[in-house]
Amino acid sequence: MAQDNSTASASKPPFPVESVPWEPWSQGERFGGRVRKLGKFGGGSHVGVLIEELPPGKQSCPLHYHMLEEEHLLMLEGKCTLRLGDMTYDMSAGDYVCFPAG
């Protein structure tokens, strides 16, 4: 049974991922795709969780890093090449990588 406290009342109920609208994005010719912003849709403001779909030949984003936040990537389907520093890695469904802050 759900309790009615401030944390529970601020939370949104579970939702199907398919109910989150796709948002297209692009940056020039090289980068682009579409995303479902799950964290934002669910009411989150401190952790960004999204599903990103990349068309063949497109890249997710320019090489970068974050000083204060980490990123996680879980491949749901398909294949890609991950560039991590000077190394590249082939990734496919079920592969996971964490990018620590800094």
DSSP file (Angstrom, degrees, kcal/mol; ACC not computed):
  #  RESIDUE AA STRUCTURE BP1 BP2  ACC     N-H-->O    O-->H-N    N-H-->O    O-->H-N    TCO  KAPPA ALPHA  PHI   PSI    X-CA   Y-CA   Z-CA
    1    1 A M              0   0    0      0, 0.0     2,-0.2     0, 0.0     0, 0.0   0.000 360.0 360.0 360.0 133.9    0.0    0.0    0.0
    2    2 A A        -     0   0    0      1,-0.0     2,-0.3     2,-0.0     0, 0.0  -0.458 360.0-137.9 -72.6 140.4    1.4    3.4   -0.9
    3    3 A Q        -     0   0    0     -2,-0.2     2,-1.0     1,-0.0    -1,-0.0  -0.744   8.9-132.1 -97.4 148.6    2.1    5.8    1.9
    4    4 A D        +     0   0    0     -2,-0.3     2,-0.2     4,-0.1    -2,-0.0  -0.688  54.5 132.6-101.5  79.9    1.2    9.5    1.6
    5    5 A N  S  > S-     0   0    0     -2,-1.0     4,-2.8     1,-0.0     5,-0.2  -0.707  71.7 -94.2-119.0 176.7    4.4   11.3    2.8
    6    6 A S  H  > S+     0   0    0     -2,-0.2     4,-1.3     1,-0.2     5,-0.1   0.855 123.3  48.7 -63.5 -36.0    6.2   14.2    1.2
    7    7 A T  H  > S+     0   0    0      2,-0.2     4,-0.9     1,-0.2    -1,-0.2   0.942 114.9  43.8 -68.4 -46.3    8.6   12.0   -0.8
    8    8 A A  H  4 S+     0   0    0      1,-0.2     3,-0.5     2,-0.2    -2,-0.2   0.890 112.5  52.3 -65.8 -39.2    5.9    9.8   -2.2
    9    9 A S  H  < S+     0   0    0     -4,-2.8    -1,-0.2     1,-0.2    -2,-0.2   0.782 109.1  50.6 -71.0 -24.0    3.6   12.7   -3.0
   10   10 A A  H  < S+     0   0    0     -4,-1.3    -1,-0.2    -5,-0.2    -2,-0.2   0.666  97.9  87.7 -82.6 -17.2    6.5   14.4   -4.9
   11   11 A S  S  < S-     0   0    0     -4,-0.9    32,-0.1    -3,-0.5    31,-0.0  -0.483  74.7-132.3 -82.2 152.1    7.1   11.3   -6.9
   12   12 A K        -     0   0    0     30,-0.6     3,-0.1    -2,-0.2    -2,-0.1  -0.749  30.0-103.8 -97.8 151.7    5.3   10.4  -10.1
   13   13 A P        -     0   0    0      0, 0.0    -1,-0.1     0, 0.0     0, 0.0  -0.264  50.5 -78.7 -68.6 161.5    3.8    7.0  -10.6
   14   14 A P        -     0   0    0      0, 0.0     0, 0.0     0, 0.0     0, 0.0  -0.203  53.1-169.7 -56.2 151.8    5.6    4.4  -12.9
   15   15 A F        -     0   0    0     -3,-0.1     2,-0.3     5,-0.0     5,-0.0  -0.985  27.7-100.9-143.7 151.8    5.1    5.0  -16.6
   16   16 A P    >   -     0   0    0      0, 0.0     3,-2.3     0, 0.0     4,-0.3  -0.573  27.8-130.7 -73.8 136.8    5.8    3.0  -19.7
   17   17 A V  G >  S+     0   0    0      1,-0.3     3,-1.9    -2,-0.3     0, 0.0   0.846 106.7  65.8 -53.3 -35.9    8.9    4.1  -21.6
   18   18 A E  G 3  S+     0   0    0      1,-0.3    -1,-0.3    18,-0.0     4,-0.1   0.683  90.3  65.0 -63.8 -16.7    6.9    4.2  -24.8
   19   19 A S  G <  S+     0   0    0     -3,-2.3    -1,-0.3     2,-0.1    -2,-0.2   0.603  81.2  92.2 -81.8 -10.0    4.8    7.0  -23.3
   20   20 A V  S <  S-     0   0    0     -3,-1.9    18,-0.1    -4,-0.3     2,-0.0  -0.739  84.1-121.9 -84.8 123.2    7.8    9.4  -23.2
   21   21 A P        -     0   0    0      0, 0.0    16,-0.5     0, 0.0     2,-0.3  -0.323  19.4-116.4 -68.5 145.7    7.9   11.3  -26.5
   22   22 A W        -     0   0    0     14,-0.1    14,-0.2    -4,-0.1    12,-0.0  -0.596  25.9-157.6 -73.8 139.8   10.9   11.2  -28.8
   23   23 A E  E     -A   35   0A   0     12,-2.6    12,-2.2    -2,-0.3     2,-0.1  -0.980  10.1-140.1-120.9 117.9   12.7   14.5  -29.2
   24   24 A P  E     +A   34   0A   0      0, 0.0     2,-0.3     0, 0.0    10,-0.2  -0.427  26.2 174.3 -72.9 152.3   14.9   14.9  -32.3
   25   25 A W  E     +A   33   0A   0      8,-2.1     8,-2.2    -2,-0.1     2,-0.3  -0.984   7.0 172.2-151.5 155.4   18.2   16.7  -32.0
   26   26 A S  E     -A   32   0A   0     -2,-0.3     2,-0.3     6,-0.2     6,-0.3  -0.982  20.4-161.3-159.6 158.3   21.2   17.5  -34.2
   27   27 A Q  E  >  -A   31   0A   0      4,-2.2     4,-1.3     1,-0.4     3,-0.3  -0.804  69.7 -48.8-143.2  97.3   24.4   19.4  -34.3
   28   28 A G  T  4 S-     0   0    0     -2,-0.3    -1,-0.4     1,-0.2     0, 0.0  -0.272  93.4 -51.9  68.6-160.7   25.6   19.9  -37.8
   29   29 A E  T  4 S+     0   0    0      1,-0.1    -1,-0.2    -3,-0.1     3,-0.0   0.765 131.8  53.0 -80.4 -27.8   25.9   17.0  -40.2
   30   30 A R  T  4 S+     0   0    0     -3,-0.3    29,-2.2    28,-0.1     2,-0.4   0.832 102.6  51.1 -83.4 -36.7   27.9   14.7  -38.0
   31   31 A F  E  <  +Ab  27  59A   0     -4,-1.3    -4,-2.2    27,-0.2     2,-0.3  -0.841  69.8  98.9-112.0 139.9   25.9   14.5  -34.8
   32   32 A G  E     +A   26   0A   0     27,-1.7     2,-0.3    -2,-0.4    -6,-0.2  -0.848  12.8 128.8 162.0 164.6   22.2   13.7  -34.3
   33   33 A G  E     -A   25   0A   0     -8,-2.2    -8,-2.1    -2,-0.3     2,-0.3  -0.934  52.9 -74.0 166.9-143.3   19.4   11.3  -33.5
   34   34 A R  E     -AC  24  53A   0     19,-1.9    19,-3.1    -2,-0.3     2,-0.3  -0.988  35.3-158.5-148.0 154.2   16.5   11.4  -31.1
   35   35 A V  E     -AC  23  52A   0    -12,-2.2   -12,-2.6    -2,-0.3     2,-0.5  -0.948  16.9-147.8-134.9 151.7   16.1   11.0  -27.3
   36   36 A R  E     - C   0  51A   0     15,-2.5    15,-2.2    -2,-0.3     2,-1.5  -0.984  21.5-147.9-113.3 114.2   13.5   10.0  -24.8
   37   37 A K  E  >  + C   0  50A   0     -2,-0.5     4,-2.2   -16,-0.5    13,-0.2  -0.627  26.0 170.1 -87.2  85.3   14.2   12.0  -21.6
   38   38 A L  H  > S+     0   0    0     -2,-1.5     4,-2.4    11,-0.6     6,-0.2   0.917  71.9  50.5 -65.7 -46.4   13.1    9.6  -19.0
   39   39 A G  H  4>S+     0   0    0     10,-2.5     5,-3.2     1,-0.2     4,-0.3   0.935 113.9  44.0 -59.4 -48.5   14.4   11.3  -15.9
   40   40 A K  H >45S+     0   0    0      9,-0.4     3,-1.4     3,-0.2    -1,-0.2   0.913 113.3  51.4 -62.7 -44.1   12.9   14.7  -16.8
   41   41 A F  H 3<5S+     0   0    0     -4,-2.2    -1,-0.2     1,-0.3    -2,-0.2   0.867 109.4  51.5 -61.1 -37.4    9.5   13.1  -17.8
   42   42 A G  T 3<5S-     0   0    0     -4,-2.4   -30,-0.6    -5,-0.2    -1,-0.3   0.441 126.5 -98.8 -82.3   0.8    9.5   11.2  -14.5
   43   43 A G  T < 5S+     0   0    0     -3,-1.4    -3,-0.2    -4,-0.3    -2,-0.1   0.505  72.6 148.2  98.4   5.2   10.0   14.4  -12.5
   44   44 A G      < +     0   0    0     -5,-3.2    -1,-0.3    -6,-0.2     5,-0.0  -0.391  19.4 168.6 -74.5 151.3   13.8   14.1  -11.9
   45   45 A S  S    S+     0   0    0     -2,-0.1    -1,-0.1     3,-0.0     3,-0.1   0.409  72.9  47.8-137.3  -6.2   16.0   17.1  -11.7
   46   46 A H  S    S+     0   0    0      1,-0.3     2,-0.4    -7,-0.1    -2,-0.0   0.651 109.4  43.3-112.5 -21.2   19.4   15.8  -10.4
   47   47 A V  S    S-     0   0    0     -8,-0.1     2,-0.6     2,-0.0    -1,-0.3  -0.990  71.4-145.3-129.8 124.3   20.1   12.7  -12.6
   48   48 A G        +     0   0    0     -2,-0.4     2,-0.5    -3,-0.1    -3,-0.0  -0.795  20.7 176.8 -90.7 120.9   19.5   12.7  -16.3
   49   49 A V        +     0   0    0     -2,-0.6   -10,-2.5    -5,-0.0   -11,-0.6  -0.991  13.2 156.0-122.7 126.1   18.3    9.3  -17.7
   50   50 A L  E     -C   37   0A   0     -2,-0.5     2,-0.5   -13,-0.2   -13,-0.2  -0.974  40.4-130.0-146.2 160.4   17.5    9.1  -21.3
   51   51 A I  E     -C   36   0A   0    -15,-2.2   -15,-2.5    -2,-0.3     2,-0.5  -0.963  29.1-164.4-107.9 127.5   17.2    6.7  -24.2
   52   52 A E  E     -C   35   0A   0     -2,-0.5     2,-0.5   -17,-0.2   -17,-0.2  -0.948   6.8-163.2-117.9 133.0   19.1    7.8  -27.3
   53   53 A E  E     -C   34   0A   0    -19,-3.1   -19,-1.9    -2,-0.5    -2,-0.0  -0.965   6.7-165.1-116.0 125.3   18.7    6.4  -30.7
   54   54 A L        -     0   0    0     -2,-0.5   -21,-0.2   -21,-0.2     3,-0.1  -0.926  16.1-132.6-110.9 130.2   21.3    7.1  -33.3
   55   55 A P    >   -     0   0    0      0, 0.0     3,-2.1     0, 0.0   -23,-0.1  -0.414  48.8 -76.8 -69.3 155.7   20.8    6.6  -37.1
   56   56 A P  T 3  S+     0   0    0      0, 0.0     3,-0.1     0, 0.0     0, 0.0  -0.276 120.3  18.5 -53.1 134.6   23.5    4.7  -38.9
   57   57 A G  T 3  S+     0   0    0      1,-0.3     2,-0.2    -3,-0.1    -3,-0.0   0.284  99.4 113.9  87.9 -10.9   26.5    6.9  -39.5
   58   58 A K    <   -     0   0    0     -3,-2.1     2,-0.3   -26,-0.1    -1,-0.3  -0.619  56.2-138.7 -93.5 154.9   25.6    9.5  -36.9
   59   59 A Q  B     -b   31   0A   0    -29,-2.2   -27,-1.7    -2,-0.2    -1,-0.0  -0.803  10.4-133.4-109.7 154.3   27.6   10.2  -33.7
   60   60 A S  S    S-     0   0    0     -2,-0.3    -1,-0.1     1,-0.3   -29,-0.1   0.947  73.7 -34.4 -72.5 -50.4   26.2   10.9  -30.3
   61   61 A C  S    S-     0   0    0    -30,-0.1    -1,-0.3   -31,-0.1     3,-0.1  -0.985  70.1 -77.3-165.6 161.7   28.2   14.0  -29.4
   62   62 A P        -     0   0    0      0, 0.0     2,-0.1     0, 0.0     0, 0.0  -0.297  68.0 -79.7 -62.7 154.9   31.6   15.6  -29.7
   63   63 A L  S    S+     0   0    0     22,-0.0     2,-0.3    21,-0.0    21,-0.1  -0.359  76.3 137.9 -56.4 128.6   34.4   14.2  -27.5
   64   64 A H        -     0   0    0     -3,-0.1     2,-0.3    -2,-0.1    -3,-0.0  -0.936  36.5-148.0-159.4 176.2   34.0   15.7  -24.0
   65   65 A Y        -     0   0    0     -2,-0.3     2,-0.4    37,-0.0    36,-0.1  -0.969  14.9-128.9-150.9 164.9   34.0   15.0  -20.3
   66   66 A H        -     0   0    0     -2,-0.3    36,-4.6     3,-0.3     5,-0.1  -0.947   3.3-157.1-118.9 137.7   32.2   16.3  -17.2
   67   67 A M  S    S+     0   0    0     -2,-0.4    -1,-0.1    34,-0.3    34,-0.0   0.828  92.1  25.7 -80.1 -32.8   34.0   17.4  -14.0
   68   68 A L  S    S+     0   0    0     33,-0.1     2,-0.4     1,-0.1    33,-0.1   0.523 115.8  52.4-114.6  -7.5   31.1   16.9  -11.6
   69   69 A E        -     0   0    0     31,-0.1    33,-0.3   -22,-0.0     2,-0.3  -0.954  64.5-140.4-131.7 150.7   28.9   14.2  -13.0
   70   70 A E        -     0   0    0     -2,-0.4     2,-0.3    31,-0.1    -3,-0.0  -0.704  14.0-144.8-102.7 161.1   29.4   10.7  -14.3
   71   71 A E  E     -D   99   0B   0     28,-2.1    28,-3.4    -2,-0.3     2,-0.4  -0.929   7.4-161.5-123.6 150.5   27.8    9.2  -17.3
   72   72 A H  E     -D   98   0B   0     -2,-0.3     2,-0.4    26,-0.2    26,-0.2  -0.975   1.8-163.3-129.0 144.1   26.7    5.6  -17.9
   73   73 A L  E     -D   97   0B   0     24,-2.6    24,-2.0    -2,-0.4     2,-0.5  -0.988   7.4-179.5-132.2 124.6   25.9    3.9  -21.2
   74   74 A L  E     -D   96   0B   0     -2,-0.4     2,-0.5    22,-0.2    22,-0.2  -0.981  24.7-137.8-121.1 116.3   24.0    0.6  -21.6
   75   75 A M        -     0   0    0     20,-2.7    19,-3.1    -2,-0.5     3,-0.1  -0.627  21.1-179.2 -75.6 119.9   23.6   -0.6  -25.1
   76   76 A L        -     0   0    0     -2,-0.5     2,-0.3     1,-0.3    -1,-0.2   0.841  65.0 -19.1 -88.1 -38.0   20.0   -1.8  -25.6
   77   77 A E  S    S+     0   0    0     16,-0.1    -1,-0.3    15,-0.0     2,-0.1  -0.979 101.9  34.2-161.4 166.0   20.4   -2.9  -29.2
   78   78 A G  S    S-     0   0    0     -2,-0.3    15,-1.0    -3,-0.1     2,-0.3  -0.335  76.2 -83.5  83.1-165.8   22.5   -2.4  -32.3
   79   79 A K  E     +E   92   0C   0     13,-0.2     2,-0.3    -2,-0.1    13,-0.2  -0.971  41.5 166.8-140.7 151.8   26.2   -1.8  -32.5
   80   80 A C  E     -E   91   0C   0     11,-2.2    11,-3.1    -2,-0.3     2,-0.5  -0.966  34.1-114.5-154.9 169.9   28.5    1.2  -32.2
   81   81 A T  E     -E   90   0C   0     -2,-0.3     2,-0.5     9,-0.2     9,-0.2  -0.970  27.4-151.5-111.8 124.0   32.1    2.2  -31.8
   82   82 A L  E     -E   89   0C   0      7,-3.3     7,-2.3    -2,-0.5     2,-0.6  -0.826   1.6-153.1 -95.8 127.9   32.9    3.9  -28.5
   83   83 A R  E     +E   88   0C   0     -2,-0.5     2,-0.5     5,-0.2     5,-0.2  -0.911  18.4 174.4-100.2 120.4   35.8    6.4  -28.5
   84   84 A L  E >   -E   87   0C   0      3,-2.7     3,-1.9    -2,-0.6     2,-0.3  -0.893  62.3 -55.9-130.5  98.6   37.4    6.6  -25.1
   85   85 A G  T 3  S-     0   0    0     -2,-0.5   -22,-0.0     1,-0.3     0, 0.0  -0.538 120.2 -19.7  65.5-126.6   40.5    8.7  -25.0
   86   86 A D  T 3  S+     0   0    0     -2,-0.3    -1,-0.3    -3,-0.1     2,-0.2   0.446 125.9  83.1 -90.5  -1.4   42.9    7.3  -27.6
   87   87 A M  E <   -E   84   0C   0     -3,-1.9    -3,-2.7     2,-0.0     2,-0.3  -0.677  60.5-154.8-104.1 155.6   41.2    3.9  -27.7
   88   88 A T  E     -E   83   0C   0     -2,-0.2     2,-0.4    -5,-0.2    -5,-0.2  -0.968   9.1-167.2-125.7 148.2   38.1    2.6  -29.5
   89   89 A Y  E     -E   82   0C   0     -7,-2.3    -7,-3.3    -2,-0.3     2,-0.5  -0.998  20.9-128.6-135.7 135.9   35.8   -0.2  -28.5
   90   90 A D  E     -E   81   0C   0     -2,-0.4     2,-0.3    -9,-0.2    -9,-0.2  -0.728  32.5-169.9 -80.6 129.9   33.2   -2.1  -30.4
   91   91 A M  E     +E   80   0C   0    -11,-3.1   -11,-2.2    -2,-0.5     2,-0.3  -0.919  10.4 170.1-122.6 149.6   30.0   -2.2  -28.4
   92   92 A S  E >   -E   79   0C   0     -2,-0.3     3,-2.4   -13,-0.2   -17,-0.3  -0.883  49.1 -41.4-146.3 177.9   26.8   -4.2  -28.9
   93   93 A A  T 3  S+     0   0    0    -15,-1.0   -17,-0.2    -2,-0.3     3,-0.1  -0.099 125.3  21.9 -47.9 131.6   23.5   -5.0  -27.0
   94   94 A G  T 3  S+     0   0    0    -19,-3.1    -1,-0.3     1,-0.3     2,-0.2   0.241  91.0 126.8  93.8 -11.8   24.1   -5.7  -23.4
   95   95 A D    <   -     0   0    0     -3,-2.4   -20,-2.7   -20,-0.1    -1,-0.3  -0.507  38.2-168.5 -79.5 149.5   27.5   -3.9  -23.1
   96   96 A Y  E     +D   74   0B   0    -22,-0.2     2,-0.3    -2,-0.2   -22,-0.2  -0.983  10.6 179.3-138.4 145.3   27.9   -1.3  -20.4
   97   97 A V  E     -D   73   0B   0    -24,-2.0   -24,-2.6    -2,-0.3     2,-0.4  -0.992  13.6-151.0-146.2 144.6   30.4    1.4  -19.7
   98   98 A C  E     -D   72   0B   0     -2,-0.3   -26,-0.2   -26,-0.2    -2,-0.0  -0.951   2.6-157.8-115.0 136.0   30.8    4.1  -17.0
   99   99 A F  E     -D   71   0B   0    -28,-3.4   -28,-2.1    -2,-0.4     3,-0.1  -0.912  20.9-145.1-110.5 100.0   32.5    7.4  -17.5
  100  100 A P        -     0   0    0      0, 0.0   -34,-0.3     0, 0.0   -31,-0.1  -0.217  32.6 -84.8 -62.7 156.1   33.5    8.7  -14.0
  101  101 A A              0   0    0      1,-0.2   -34,-0.3   -33,-0.1   -31,-0.1  -0.300 360.0 360.0 -58.3 143.5   33.5   12.4  -13.3
  102  102 A G              0   0    0    -36,-4.6    -1,-0.2   -33,-0.3   -35,-0.2   0.440 360.0 360.0  82.8 360.0   36.6   14.3  -14.4
